[in-house]
Amino acid sequence: MALMRPLQPAPEVSLPTAGWKLLATEAGRYATGLRATIQLWNADQQGIAQLALAHPEQWEAFVADVARRATCPAEAVTGALYQLTTAIEGALRQAEQQAERISQATGLVELAADLDLFHTSGADSEAYAIIPVEGHREVWPLKAKGFRRWLERKFHGEYGKVPGGQAVQDALGVLAGKALFDGEEHPVHTRLAIHDGRIYLDLGDAAWQAIEIAPTGWRVVADPPVRFRHVRGMQALPVPVSGGDLAPLRCLVNVTNDADWMLLVAWLVAALRPTGPYPVLVLHGEQGSAKSTTARILRALIDPNTAPLRAEPRDARDLIIAGTNGWVIALDNLSHLPPWLSDALCRLATGGGFATRELYSDAEETIFDAQRPVILNGIEELATRGDLLDRAIILYLPSIPDAERRPETDLWRDFEAQRPQILGALLDVVSKALANFHMVKLDKHPRMADFAVWVTAAEPGLGWEAGAFLNAYTANRQQANELALEAALIVPPLRDLLAAKGNAWQGTATELLHDLADQADERTRRAQGWPTNGRALSNTLRRVAPNLRAVGIDVTFHPGRRQGRRITVSAIPKELSGTFASRASSSSPSLENQPLTGDAHGDENVPGDGKSPSEDARGTQMPVPATPCPARRGTMGTQKNLSILTRRQRRK
């Protein structure tokens, strides 16, 4: 059944007689042709007629009536009516398109009526939908192309035609409003989440499965109670296999001594905890030491991605994008860390959040307030600022001799064959850490206290002696502390000054700078980084004060205004300095006899569907060890082979 549609704006045509015009207010298409309601209008009187424009008799009668009323020639009325008919056709076409768009948008909204629409929290709240796909549920942002395509496909399946772009946009706006104002609030996670004391690891596969890790074991679940999102570049983890161990991993990474191996495993175990803080893993080594390969392997075990290693970000926005779209942040082949990036990585690893202006906006901010595990690698010593070193695990990878190298394709083939068992072994360890975490007591806590407690809780699952991790971590922290002090030009003169002054000095920053200059040679005073005034010296002292305290030098800033603030530098008694952590309390329980009751394969055994991390590098020859295991096996959990060197020692 045809309908008369209002025409807005109404087409109109002026007649030769002054003040008279024809106005079409509505029109419709009928079996007999185009029909329109037309007004003859002037300031004094109006006439209305509904005219079948394709009907000759009605046309002639209408022309004659208008010619008589407006006192103008019939030929002029006929010409005006032809002109008006053309305008009516265009206006009616627009009205029909608008009605179709409104109808399509309404239909699209109705198709999504049964979806779970919800939103995230905070000022950057985002609208989401849970959609059913082939027997499982998927979580999509409403602004994502994936949800738009799902909605368009649903419409085509229901109505047999393609919805218009504007109709889809209108429907998405309505659905977003429903999600933001009528929907519930839920967090959306990337790769890892925690719920009711259990950890969930998103496999990232086509079936949207996850691993549920409990204190008693782990299993594959098809419908986790948390909401994950899949982002571009995310690759699938393999379905883990129970009963494996971490020994095959040591054969694949270029870590030669027990202490470094323990710290690398500690970083992996920490990275599988959904809440931070996380240590920043810094891999140093000369060219040919497999730094990038090691970083790729570590990320592929937890958060595989089509671009696993990234270049140095240009600004905070790039870092926010990386943190939003991945769990592990791995920066490759760095030559230095600018101060802004060093500060941002500290906040990324241990919390604090940072913001940047939204792209193409002068007012809106993009805020990222989450923590992420970070890997850095480079030939040069990257972390030199005390705040980043305080959060870092620094490993030096040895160069691999030519005779021990092998094609990277061989290494990745071995890795892919072992990855399900290695992942299963890591999950076993995380399960033990969950069971033990709240019972671990440390006599003293290092800077990254939660990390230290978490890994200490995992020691029974790793077969390490109690306190072995803290011994290795303390030694590594002492090394990091030495690096921070070596990077500060004022430290050697400060030590000399204390020795000359009887282990105590007091005065203003300007006075201290003068006395330090007397202790330093001209080359040091002219070097970049030497403070040029008292304020710069105060800033440097505040930055390295924790590192100085660790080696027995205390810096105290006293309040004062009139004659300058006083600074006291003094030696700390040996028994009060230099210790970062201690062994775990003997009350820490062992988990040796606790069973793992989870089913490693869940309901379905669905293999990972992502590319191998090595697919973008096949055919290349990379420096990876040929037979690393026999030469690298040591006595785990002891102080043997702690080859952690200071910069000066490595130069000798």
Secondary structure by P-SEA (a helix, b strand, c coil): ccccccccccccccccccccccccccccccccccccccccccccbbbbbbcccccaaaaaaaaaaaaaaacccaaaaaaaaaaaaaaaaaaaaaaaaaaaaaaaaaaaaaaacccccccccccbbbbbbbbbcccbbbbbccccaaaaaaaaaaaaaaccccccaaaaaaaaaaaaaaaaccbbbbbbbccccccccbbbbbcccccbbbbbbcccbbbbbccccbbbbbcccbbbbccccccccaaaaaaccccccaaaaaaaaaaaaaaacccccccbbbbbbccccaaaaaaaaaaaaccccccccccccccaaaaaaaaaaccbbbbcccccccaaaaaaaaaaaccccccccccccccbbbbbbbbbbbbbbccccccccaaaaaacbbbbbccccccccccaaaaaaaaaaaaaaaaaaaaaaaaaaaaccccccccccccaaaaaaaaaaaccccccccaaaaaaaaaaaaaaaaaaaaaccaaaaaaaaaaaaccbbbbcaaaaaaaaaaaccccccccccccccaaaaaaaaaaaaaaaaaacbbbbbbbbccccbbbbbbbccccccccccccccccccccccccccccccccccccccccccccccccccccccccccccccccccccccccccccccccc
